[in-house]
Amino acid sequence: MSTIYSPSTADSSWLSIVQHKASSIRYGVVQVVIHDGKVTVIEVTEKTRLDSPTPRPKR
C-alpha cells in the first residue's frame, strides 16, 4: 500500500512520516529516497518473522 503526499506535505513533514512508518512496523526497513537534495519517496518493507523450530539433537 502506498500513500502519495503533496509536495508541500513532503517538504515539511517527511521526518514525521518516517517516524510514524518506523514505529508502525515490528520488523522491516524504512527507506528514504532523495532526489536533487529532496526526499521524494519513503518506502516501507515489513517482514514477518516465524518462530524457528527447536533444533533436533544430532545422532
Sequence and secondary structure as in RCSB ss.txt:
>XXXX:A:sequence
MSTIYSPSTADSSWLSIVQHKASSIRYGVVQVVIHDGKVTVIEVTEKTRLDSPTPRPKR
>XXXX:A:secstr
      HHHHHHHHHHHHHHHHHH SSEEEEEEEETTEEEEEEEEE             
